């Protein structure tokens, strides 16, 4: 799907791919373009078809490249699907004459949707600001999305910590590993994105106006902050996982302690019943008059006494 926005002095209107070949300031937003659409973009923009096809790789890493008629910026952006947070490439082609920009994504991402809303609300004037400013605002929204998702993950981490303390279970462990996996993906994407911003800041891309270079320096600071925040959250989750494992181990120890105490209550009565259950002919206490009359009750009393004594002994030691 392709949608072209044409920037005029009186406002933003809908354009066509033909505007890529003239001096009009425009933005072509391409979402998972087909082979036919790629060929049409290639014809109008003079970008080699192979260069357009390469950016459709799901695993494409962030980079900057200098093509014949365009400069290429690729960054990884957050993408949420079925409550799973992943990253997907965003490719930005900036024309050498700085009059148009082409963005290509595999999925519809929130950063581009935010830019569209700002354009429709006339909160940014891209006709006056230019394509370099548009590129800055788009990348700024990308990093704002990272901040927003990290805030959501922070709340999730807080809930996980409470659950680990109150009632650790297997689902809690799965949540810890899931968030940690997301943060690892973020770390790889953000570190690569930082190199892209550093390349722009060092003016490796001539298509960016020098007056806008200082704006990208703020983006570099944002990426650095995101990386530090992500690393902090991963450290917290590592500590939370250690607490979870300790809680599980403590619970297991408590179960084993309870079973040992119960077994101790049964052990001595079992010993007594085993002794008096032996089939020996001569057992002195059994063949006496008292033994014949009260032996059974004596054995039961001795068993009861052993249980009470064991209970009091454990209480005194603080084991119960």
PyMOL commands that set and color helices and strands:
alter all, ss='L'
color gray80, all
select helices_A, chain A and resi 17-21+35-45+49-54+110-120+126-129+131-167+170-201+210-276+284-287+289-317
alter helices_A, ss='H'
color red, helices_A
select strands_A, chain A and resi 2-8+11-14+25-31+63-66+70-81+84-95+100-105
alter strands_A, ss='S'
color yellow, strands_A
deselect
rebuild
show_as cartoon
